[in-house]
Amino acid sequence: MTGQTAYPNRRFRLTPSRQGGGPPSASSATGLSLMASTGGDGGKGGRRRFVVGIAIGGGISLICLGLCIIFVCQKLRSLQAKRLKSKYFELNRGLLLQQLVDKDIAERMIFSLEELEKATEKFDESRKLGGGGHGIVYKGILSNKDVVAIKKSKITIQREIEDFINEVAILSQINHRNVVRLFGCYLETQVPLLVYEFISNGTLSDYLHVEGPRSLSWRDRVRIALETASALSYLHSSALTSIIHRDVKSANILLDHRLTAKVSDFGASRGIAIDQTGLNTAIQGTFGYLDPEYYQTSRLTDKSDVYSFGVILVELLTRKKPYAFMHSEGVSLIAQFNLVLRQDKLCEILDLQIISECLEGAKEVAALASTCLNLKGEERPTMRQAQMTLERLLLANKNIEEGYPDELNCTLAQIRNNNDNNSRQHSAEQELVQSASFPR
């Protein structure tokens, strides 16, 4: 075969020869084509590097895209949470709180959720102080080492929320040694959290209604009654507006480590302008302590608290629960108290410990209680008058204990004159006992 040599099984490379750097010849192009078709090593490595590069680049792009999506979602959630907190803050009257008190004070009163969670170890079960239908109270320790009680409601109905806000608005204006102190609140949630001073010794009800023959001493009972009267007198006449507590009862009188009384729970309280004598409102209170006149007329006045205070005095004298004690004839504790008082048989209902400690003093307190329990509010004493009576009685009792003449023993002749109206008490109390129960 002329001019051709066959190499059937040999790989070969044709190297084009170029003279003068001219364009490749046709035979050179054929050689390049042949090299590509025979699968040279350089072609394989290039494709591999190209594929790996695409894979790495695509992976990095996906990671960056995922991080961007996560970042955007977090930002959106953060913005949404911030807007929700702002909404709850406004709904919970945070702006009203800022208007009620000095700006610097308001800022100190508003806690963060993080601080309250840290104070209670995220509301750990071991920090529970107690609870009921309205919420749970936790013990907490703030960063400044103050020990506090944090009330966390578990009910989200609007009325409970309004009671919380009402309590913040009232307590932010009150400064009295016998009123529980409100440190602040957390408002950026559906149900606000309230932060109080920690009161270590429970309630007056706890001390009175324990099993056993002895409870608080007579002197402690009179002092606690005086401190409670002092707080209520302050609320009625010394605050910026007259504040009616509306739920005065022994369970709402806290006792600290020195057994000093602290009036608490202002969720049901209402403020009345100085130029007003009362207001019409829905019936609210605790059965057994509720003023019959308020129950019948829906007219709330400061004398409604006076009636409830009178019930507490009877509770101190008898150690009986006003809503649980029923006489064999089916009348309430208050009706029975007024009955034995009129019949001069007070000892039949008194706590035996009181009879042995200070019977005469008990009679004086019983007379005061009777006037506080008058059916007509206008014939009841004011809380200031009740406070002054108890001050004189406590001072007289102190003088007797220290061996001084009993010159300071107070007489209650003036307020005893009101007892003539108590004959109507029995029937009114029976009507009240048969009535429906109340929400608080």
C-alpha positions in Angstrom: 0.0 0.0 0.0 1.7 3.1 -1.2 2.3 6.1 1.1 0.3 4.6 4.1 1.5 2.5 7.0 -1.1 0.8 9.2 -0.7 0.8 13.1 -3.9 -1.0 14.1 -3.2 -1.3 17.8 -1.0 1.7 18.6 -1.9 5.0 20.3 -0.1 7.8 18.7 -0.1 11.7 18.7 0.4 13.8 15.7 2.3 17.0 16.4 1.7 19.6 13.8 4.7 21.5 12.5 4.2 25.2 12.0 6.5 27.4 10.2 6.6 31.0 10.9 3.8 30.7 13.4 1.2 30.4 10.7 -2.2 29.0 11.2 -2.5 25.3 11.8 -2.8 23.2 8.7 -5.6 20.8 7.9 -3.5 17.9 9.1 -2.9 19.7 12.4 -6.6 20.1 13.0 -7.0 16.4 12.2 -4.4 15.6 14.9 -6.2 17.6 17.6 -9.4 16.0 16.8 -7.8 12.6 17.0 -6.3 13.4 20.4 -9.7 14.5 21.8 -11.4 11.4 20.5 -8.8 9.1 22.0 -9.6 10.5 25.5 -6.5 12.3 26.7 -5.6 12.5 30.4 -5.9 16.3 30.5 -9.6 16.1 29.4 -10.6 13.8 32.2 -8.9 15.8 35.0 -10.5 19.0 33.8 -14.0 17.6 33.8 -13.5 16.2 37.3 -12.3 19.5 38.6 -15.2 21.3 37.0 -17.8 18.9 38.5 -16.2 19.2 42.0 -16.1 23.0 41.7 -19.8 23.1 40.8 -20.7 20.8 43.8 -18.7 22.8 46.3 -20.0 26.1 45.0 -23.6 24.8 45.1 -23.2 23.5 48.6 -21.8 26.8 49.9 -24.7 28.6 48.2 -27.3 26.4 49.8 -25.7 26.8 53.2 -25.6 30.6 52.8 -29.2 30.5 51.6 -30.3 28.4 54.6 -28.5 30.8 57.0 -30.1 33.7 55.4 -33.6 32.1 55.8 -32.9 31.3 59.4 -31.7 34.8 60.1 -34.7 36.4 58.4 -37.1 34.0 60.3 -35.5 34.9 63.6 -35.7 38.6 62.8 -39.4 38.2 61.9 -40.1 36.2 65.1 -38.2 38.8 67.2 -40.2 41.6 65.6 -43.5 39.8 66.1 -42.7 39.1 69.7 -41.7 42.7 70.3 -44.9 43.9 68.7 -46.9 41.4 70.8 -45.2 42.6 74.0 -45.9 46.2 73.1 -49.5 45.3 72.5 -49.9 43.6 75.9 -48.1 46.4 77.6 -50.6 48.9 76.2 -53.6 46.6 76.9 -52.4 46.1 80.5 -52.3 49.8 81.1 -48.6 50.2 81.1 -48.9 53.7 79.8 -51.4 54.4 82.5 -49.0 53.2 85.1 -46.3 55.5 83.7 -48.8 58.4 84.0 -49.9 57.5 87.6 -46.4 57.7 89.1 -43.2 59.5 88.5 -41.4 58.4 85.3 -38.3 57.1 87.2 -40.5 55.2 89.7 -42.5 53.7 86.9 -39.4 52.5 85.1 -38.1 50.9 88.3 -41.5 49.2 88.8 -41.5 47.4 85.4 -39.6 44.2 85.6 -38.4 42.0 82.7 -39.5 38.4 82.3 -35.9 37.2 82.4 -35.4 38.8 85.8 -38.5 37.2 87.3 -37.6 33.8 85.8 -34.1 34.1 87.3 -35.6 35.1 90.7 -37.9 32.1 90.8 -35.7 29.6 89.0 -38.1 29.7 86.1 -41.1 29.4 88.4 -39.9 26.2 89.9 -42.4 24.1 91.8 -40.2 24.4 94.9 -40.7 28.2 94.9 -44.5 28.0 95.2 -45.9 29.8 98.3 -49.5 29.0 97.6 -52.3 29.2 95.1 -56.0 29.1 94.4 -58.5 29.8 91.8 -57.1 33.1 90.9 -53.4 32.2 90.5 -50.2 31.0 92.1 -47.7 32.9 94.3 -44.0 32.2 94.0 -41.1 33.2 96.3 -38.4 35.0 94.4 -35.0 36.6 95.1 -34.2 39.6 93.0 -30.7 40.5 91.8 -30.4 43.1 94.6 -31.2 40.3 97.2 -34.7 41.6 97.9 -37.0 38.7 98.8 -40.3 39.0 96.9 -43.6 37.3 96.3 -44.6 37.0 92.7 -48.3 36.6 91.8 -48.8 34.8 88.6 -52.4 34.4 87.5 -53.5 31.2 85.8 -56.8 32.7 84.6 -56.9 34.7 81.4 -60.5 35.9 81.5 -60.7 39.7 81.2 -62.1 40.3 84.6 -59.1 38.8 86.3 -56.7 40.8 84.1 -58.6 43.9 85.0 -58.3 43.1 88.7 -54.5 42.7 88.3 -54.3 46.1 86.5 -56.5 47.7 89.1 -54.3 46.4 91.9 -51.2 47.9 90.1 -52.9 51.2 89.7 -54.0 51.5 93.3 -50.9 50.1 95.0 -48.6 52.3 93.0 -50.1 55.3 94.8 -50.0 53.9 98.3 -47.3 54.0 100.9 -48.3 52.8 104.3 -46.5 50.4 106.7 -49.6 48.3 107.1 -50.3 47.9 103.4 -48.4 45.3 101.5 -45.8 47.0 99.3 -45.9 46.5 95.5 -42.4 46.4 94.1 -43.4 46.3 90.5 -44.9 44.2 87.7 -44.3 42.6 84.4 -46.9 43.8 81.8 -45.7 42.5 78.5 -47.7 39.3 78.6 -51.4 38.3 78.3 -51.7 38.0 82.1 -49.5 40.5 84.1 -47.2 39.4 86.9 -47.2 41.3 90.2 -44.1 41.6 92.5 -44.8 42.2 96.2 -42.7 42.4 99.3 -42.4 38.9 100.8 -44.5 38.5 103.9 -43.3 35.4 105.8 -45.9 34.4 108.3 -49.0 33.7 106.4 -52.4 35.3 107.1 -54.4 36.3 110.1 -56.9 33.6 109.2 -54.1 31.0 109.4 -53.3 32.1 112.9 -56.9 32.2 114.2 -58.2 29.0 112.7 -55.6 26.6 113.8 -56.5 23.6 115.9 -55.6 23.8 119.5 -56.8 25.8 122.6 -54.5 28.7 122.1 -53.8 31.2 119.3 -52.6 34.8 119.2 -52.5 36.6 122.5 -55.1 39.1 123.3 -52.6 42.0 123.0 -51.5 40.8 119.6 -55.1 40.5 118.4 -55.9 44.1 119.5 -52.7 45.4 117.9 -53.4 43.6 114.6 -56.9 45.0 114.6 -55.5 48.5 115.2 -52.9 48.1 112.4 -55.7 47.0 110.1 -57.9 49.9 111.1 -54.9 52.2 110.5 -54.4 51.0 107.0 -58.1 51.2 106.1 -58.4 54.6 107.6 -55.4 55.7 105.4 -57.1 54.3 102.3 -60.4 56.0 103.0 -59.1 59.5 103.9 -55.4 60.0 103.3 -54.7 58.6 99.8 -55.0 60.8 96.7 -58.5 59.4 96.2 -60.7 57.6 98.7 -60.0 53.9 98.1 -62.6 51.3 99.1 -60.9 47.9 99.6 -64.2 45.9 99.0 -62.8 42.6 100.2 -61.6 43.1 103.7 -61.2 39.7 105.4 -58.8 37.9 107.7 -57.4 35.9 104.7 -56.3 39.3 103.2 -54.4 40.4 106.2 -50.8 39.2 106.0 -48.5 38.9 109.0 -44.8 39.4 108.8 -42.0 38.0 111.0 -43.0 40.4 113.8 -46.7 39.6 113.3 -47.2 43.1 111.9 -50.4 43.3 109.8 -50.2 44.0 106.1 -53.5 44.5 104.2 -53.3 42.9 100.8 -55.3 41.9 97.7 -56.6 45.1 96.1 -58.0 43.5 92.9 -61.6 44.3 93.9 -60.8 47.8 95.2 -62.4 51.0 93.8 -61.4 54.6 94.0 -64.0 57.3 94.8 -63.4 61.0 94.2 -63.2 63.2 97.3 -66.4 65.0 96.5 -68.4 61.7 96.2 -69.8 59.6 99.1 -70.0 56.4 97.1 -70.7 54.7 93.8 -73.1 52.1 92.4 -71.2 49.0 91.3 -71.7 45.3 90.8 -71.8 43.2 94.0 -68.4 41.9 94.9 -66.9 40.6 98.1 -66.6 37.4 100.2 -69.7 35.8 101.8 -69.7 36.3 105.5 -67.9 39.6 105.3 -70.2 41.4 102.8 -72.0 44.5 103.9 -75.8 43.8 103.9 -76.6 47.4 102.9 -74.2 47.2 99.9 -75.7 43.8 99.0 -79.2 45.2 99.0 -78.6 48.6 97.3 -75.4 48.0 95.2 -74.2 51.3 96.7 -70.5 51.0 97.7 -69.2 53.4 100.4 -66.3 53.4 102.9 -68.8 52.1 105.5 -68.9 48.8 103.5 -65.3 48.3 104.6 -66.3 49.2 108.2 -68.8 46.4 108.2 -66.2 43.9 107.0 -63.8 45.2 109.6 -66.5 44.5 112.3 -66.7 40.9 111.1 -62.9 40.6 111.6 -63.3 41.9 115.2 -65.9 39.2 115.9 -63.5 36.7 114.3 -60.7 37.9 116.6 -63.0 37.5 119.6 -64.5 34.1 118.8 -61.9 32.4 116.5 -64.8 31.2 114.4 -65.1 31.5 110.6 -68.0 33.9 109.7 -68.9 32.0 106.6 -68.7 28.5 108.1 -70.2 28.9 111.6 -73.9 28.2 111.8 -75.9 28.3 115.0 -78.3 25.4 115.7 -81.1 27.8 114.8 -79.6 28.4 111.3 -78.3 31.9 111.8 -74.9 33.2 110.9 -72.0 34.0 113.3 -72.7 37.7 113.1 -76.4 37.3 113.9 -75.5 35.0 116.8 -72.9 37.5 118.1 -75.4 40.4 118.1 -78.0 38.1 119.9 -75.7 37.1 122.8 -74.5 40.7 123.1 -78.0 42.0 123.6 -78.7 39.2 126.1 -75.5 40.0 127.9 -74.2 36.5 127.3 -71.1 37.4 125.4 -69.0 34.7 127.2 -71.0 32.0 125.4 -69.4 32.9 122.1 -66.0 34.2 123.2 -62.8 32.3 122.7 -61.9 30.7 126.0 -58.3 32.0 125.8 -59.7 35.6 125.6 -61.9 35.1 128.6 -58.9 34.1 130.7 -56.6 36.8 129.4 -58.7 40.0 129.3 -62.5 39.7 129.5 -63.1 43.4 130.1 -61.0 44.4 127.1 -63.0 41.8 125.0 -66.2 43.5 126.0 -64.9 46.8 124.8 -63.9 45.4 121.5 -67.2 43.6 121.2 -69.0 46.9 121.7 -66.9 48.4 118.9 -67.6 45.5 116.6 -71.4 45.8 117.3 -71.4 49.4 116.1 -69.3 48.5 113.0 -72.0 45.9 112.2 -74.9 48.3 112.3 -77.3 47.7 109.4 -77.3 51.4 108.5 -74.0 52.5 107.1 -74.4 56.0 108.2 -74.7 54.9 111.8 -71.4 53.0 111.7 -68.2 54.7 112.9 -65.6 55.7 110.4 -62.4 53.7 110.2 -60.6 56.7 111.8 -63.0 56.5 114.8 -62.5 52.8 115.1 -58.7 53.3 114.9 -58.8 55.8 117.7 -60.9 53.6 119.9 -58.5 50.7 119.5 -55.5 53.0 120.2 -57.0 54.0 123.5 -57.9 50.4 124.4 -54.4 49.2 123.6 -52.8 51.9 125.6 -55.1 51.3 128.6 -54.3 47.6 128.4 -50.6 48.4 128.4 -51.0 50.6 131.5 -52.8 47.8 133.3 -50.1 45.3 132.5 -47.4 47.7 133.7 -49.2 48.5 137.0 -50.4 52.0 136.2 -53.8 53.4 137.2 -56.5 52.6 134.7 -57.1 56.2 133.9 -56.9 55.8 130.2 -59.5 53.1 129.8 -61.7 54.2 127.0 -65.5 54.3 127.3 -67.6 53.5 124.3 -70.9 54.9 125.6 -71.4 57.1 122.5 -71.1 54.3 120.0 -73.0 51.9 122.3 -76.0 54.2 121.8 -76.2 52.9 118.3 -76.8 49.4 119.5 -80.6 50.1 119.7 -80.8 49.6 116.0 -79.2 46.1 116.2 -82.6 44.4 116.9 -83.1 44.2 113.1 -79.8 42.5 112.6 -81.1 38.9 113.1 -83.6 38.9 110.2 -81.3 40.7 107.8 -78.5 38.2 108.5 -80.9 35.3 107.9 -81.8 36.8 104.5 -78.1 37.2 103.7 -77.3 33.6 104.6 -80.0 32.4 102.3 -78.7 34.5 99.4 -76.5 33.3 96.6 -72.7 33.0 97.0 -70.4 35.7 95.6 -67.5 35.6 93.2 -64.7 36.5 95.7 
